[in-house]
Amino acid sequence: MDYDNMTVAELKDLLREAGLPVSGKKADLIARLQDMGNSSVESQESDQADEDFEIEEEEDEFESDDFFEDDWDDLHTARQKPVLDDATKEALATRAAQKKKTPTFRRQEWFRYKRLSRTGWKKPRGDDSSQRKNRKYRSALVRVGHGKIAAARGLHPSGFEEVLVNNSSDLEGLDPETQAVRIAKTVGNRKRSSIHDRADDLGLRVLNRRRIARKGDLR
């Protein structure tokens, strides 16, 4: 099987089926699959010798490239998970519990103007501001006590440390087990597609990955 032409997600699916670890770069995944294939060559040859013609014909039809050409994109691929220690897992669980108790912070008079209801928090000002004076039936104020646990501060909900990138060269040196990629919103489709390809080669997860129709010079 030609593993070089397969994506990192496809290689990890094969490793999961074989019960092997899925961490590391693309070269490590390929080497792991090749080692597994070399150890099972003799058993595969004996099994193929015992199969009759009809079973072989059905398997050839199932494993052909035409079968997966249209349906492969619709198959679900599990998202990559970080490698976390017990302390970080406990901190993420604590932060999730804290977030459920955090009130919704609204701008002053958000109920009066639609444009204010769509914007984020802003500290209320004015001597007569009912929200600043924390009167009844007013939205909650942002305070120091609403801060979350410091051990999980800055981490993605999945547990990854987010790294903002603008081009494919920013991916070098990142740890695929603890760090994930977030592409800047100003990056165009051409550069974004190259970041996707390089991240797949390095085994990095892209948090804001999106479908790109690769036509013309985007291929």
VMD Tcl script that draws the C-alpha trace (Angstrom):
set ca {
  {0.00 0.00 0.00}
  {1.32 3.46 -0.91}
  {1.28 5.31 2.42}
  {3.05 8.41 1.05}
  {-0.02 9.49 -0.94}
  {-2.35 9.08 2.07}
  {-3.27 11.89 4.45}
  {-2.43 11.91 8.13}
  {-6.07 11.29 9.04}
  {-6.18 8.17 6.85}
  {-2.93 6.87 8.33}
  {-4.24 7.38 11.86}
  {-7.41 5.47 11.02}
  {-5.29 2.49 9.92}
  {-3.23 2.69 13.12}
  {-6.35 2.83 15.28}
  {-7.74 -0.28 13.57}
  {-4.47 -2.07 14.29}
  {-4.39 -0.89 17.91}
  {-1.20 1.13 17.46}
  {-0.40 4.65 18.79}
  {-1.28 7.60 16.51}
  {1.11 10.26 17.83}
  {4.03 11.66 15.89}
  {4.71 13.10 12.46}
  {3.60 11.62 9.16}
  {6.95 9.87 8.65}
  {6.59 8.17 12.04}
  {3.08 6.99 11.18}
  {4.25 5.54 7.84}
  {7.19 3.76 9.49}
  {4.85 2.29 12.10}
  {2.50 0.97 9.42}
  {5.37 -0.47 7.37}
  {6.74 -2.31 10.41}
  {3.30 -3.74 11.05}
  {3.01 -4.79 7.39}
  {6.39 -6.55 7.36}
  {5.52 -8.59 10.45}
  {2.23 -9.79 8.97}
  {3.37 -10.61 5.41}
  {3.50 -14.37 5.98}
  {0.03 -14.53 7.52}
  {-1.44 -12.43 4.71}
  {0.11 -14.64 2.03}
  {-1.32 -17.80 3.58}
  {-4.77 -16.22 3.87}
  {-4.76 -15.07 0.25}
  {-3.82 -18.55 -0.94}
  {-6.90 -20.06 0.71}
  {-9.41 -17.50 -0.64}
  {-11.45 -18.52 -3.68}
  {-12.03 -16.45 -6.77}
  {-15.38 -14.92 -5.80}
  {-14.14 -13.57 -2.47}
  {-11.06 -12.09 -4.12}
  {-13.19 -10.44 -6.78}
  {-15.44 -8.84 -4.15}
  {-12.46 -7.56 -2.14}
  {-10.81 -6.11 -5.23}
  {-14.01 -4.26 -6.05}
  {-14.30 -2.95 -2.48}
  {-10.67 -1.83 -2.18}
  {-10.52 -0.12 -5.56}
  {-9.88 3.60 -5.66}
  {-13.16 4.22 -7.49}
  {-15.14 3.04 -4.46}
  {-13.71 5.69 -2.15}
  {-13.30 8.44 -4.73}
  {-16.74 9.99 -4.18}
  {-17.61 8.82 -0.67}
  {-14.33 9.27 1.22}
  {-14.95 12.95 2.02}
  {-18.30 12.10 3.62}
  {-16.78 9.63 6.11}
  {-16.30 10.94 9.64}
  {-12.76 11.26 10.98}
  {-12.25 11.63 14.71}
  {-10.58 14.86 15.74}
  {-7.12 14.69 17.18}
  {-6.95 14.83 20.99}
  {-4.09 16.30 23.03}
  {-1.86 14.34 25.38}
  {-2.66 15.79 28.82}
  {-1.53 14.99 32.34}
  {-3.96 14.42 35.18}
  {-3.51 17.92 36.60}
  {-4.42 19.59 33.30}
  {-7.46 17.34 32.83}
  {-8.66 18.23 36.30}
  {-8.10 21.95 35.60}
  {-10.15 21.75 32.38}
  {-12.98 20.00 34.19}
  {-12.90 22.67 36.91}
  {-12.99 25.45 34.32}
  {-15.99 23.84 32.58}
  {-17.84 23.68 35.90}
  {-16.98 27.32 36.62}
  {-18.17 28.41 33.20}
  {-21.64 26.99 33.83}
  {-22.00 29.29 36.84}
  {-20.71 32.40 35.05}
  {-23.48 34.89 34.21}
  {-24.01 36.38 30.76}
  {-22.36 39.79 30.57}
  {-24.39 42.35 28.60}
  {-23.65 45.91 27.62}
  {-25.51 48.74 29.23}
  {-29.02 49.12 27.73}
  {-28.49 46.12 25.44}
  {-32.26 45.54 25.52}
  {-32.99 49.01 24.15}
  {-30.82 49.00 21.00}
  {-30.31 45.99 18.75}
  {-26.81 47.07 17.79}
  {-25.73 46.93 21.44}
  {-27.09 43.41 21.89}
  {-24.75 42.19 19.15}
  {-21.60 43.65 20.66}
  {-19.42 42.42 23.50}
  {-18.92 43.65 27.02}
  {-18.09 47.27 27.77}
  {-17.70 48.78 31.20}
  {-20.71 50.97 32.06}
  {-19.98 54.63 32.69}
  {-21.95 57.65 33.85}
  {-22.94 59.01 37.23}
  {-26.57 57.87 36.83}
  {-25.82 54.46 35.31}
  {-28.02 51.85 36.99}
  {-25.78 49.04 35.82}
  {-22.65 50.71 37.19}
  {-24.38 51.08 40.56}
  {-25.34 47.40 40.37}
  {-29.05 47.99 40.92}
  {-31.63 45.25 40.72}
  {-32.73 43.73 37.41}
  {-29.56 44.91 35.71}
  {-27.01 42.68 33.96}
  {-24.07 41.35 35.94}
  {-20.80 43.25 36.00}
  {-17.45 41.80 35.00}
  {-15.45 41.34 38.18}
  {-12.25 39.69 39.29}
  {-14.21 36.94 41.02}
  {-15.52 35.63 37.69}
  {-12.02 34.58 36.58}
  {-11.42 30.90 35.85}
  {-8.77 28.55 37.17}
  {-5.31 29.80 36.22}
  {-3.93 26.35 35.32}
  {-6.26 26.09 32.31}
  {-6.14 29.73 31.26}
  {-5.50 30.19 27.54}
  {-6.18 26.55 26.62}
  {-8.66 25.48 23.97}
  {-11.70 23.56 25.34}
  {-10.15 20.38 23.90}
  {-6.99 20.99 25.96}
  {-4.69 22.15 23.16}
  {-2.53 25.24 23.43}
  {-3.59 27.50 20.55}
  {-0.88 28.89 18.25}
  {-1.83 31.62 15.78}
  {-0.13 31.14 12.39}
  {-0.01 33.24 9.22}
  {1.96 30.95 6.90}
  {3.20 27.38 6.70}
  {6.66 28.25 8.06}
  {5.09 29.10 11.43}
  {4.22 25.40 11.88}
  {7.82 24.30 12.24}
  {8.80 23.26 15.75}
  {5.25 22.87 17.10}
  {4.36 19.86 19.25}
  {1.36 17.97 17.76}
  {0.60 16.38 21.15}
  {0.06 19.61 23.08}
  {-0.29 22.43 20.53}
  {-2.92 23.13 17.88}
  {-3.02 25.63 15.01}
  {-5.42 28.53 14.53}
  {-5.07 30.25 11.17}
  {-5.36 34.04 11.18}
  {-8.57 35.37 9.64}
  {-6.65 37.55 7.14}
  {-5.01 34.52 5.47}
  {-6.29 33.82 1.94}
  {-7.36 30.48 0.51}
  {-4.12 29.86 -1.37}
  {-1.94 30.24 1.70}
  {-4.54 28.53 3.88}
  {-4.49 25.42 1.69}
  {-0.70 25.21 1.99}
  {-1.02 25.51 5.79}
  {-3.56 22.67 5.77}
  {-1.21 20.42 3.80}
  {1.82 21.20 5.96}
  {-0.18 20.70 9.16}
  {-1.33 17.28 7.93}
  {2.28 16.32 7.21}
  {3.36 17.35 10.71}
  {0.31 15.77 12.39}
  {-0.98 19.10 13.74}
  {-4.66 19.83 14.31}
  {-6.12 22.96 12.70}
  {-8.83 24.34 14.96}
  {-10.51 26.54 12.34}
  {-10.11 24.25 9.34}
  {-12.60 24.82 6.53}
  {-13.31 23.35 3.14}
  {-11.49 24.98 0.24}
  {-12.44 24.33 -3.37}
  {-9.01 23.84 -4.90}
  {-9.27 24.98 -8.47}
  {-6.56 26.15 -10.83}
  {-3.45 27.33 -9.00}
  {-4.85 26.30 -5.59}
  {-4.11 22.64 -6.36}
}
mol new
graphics top color blue
foreach p $ca { graphics top sphere $p radius 0.5 }
foreach p [lrange $ca 0 end-1] q [lrange $ca 1 end] { graphics top cylinder $p $q radius 0.2 }
display resetview
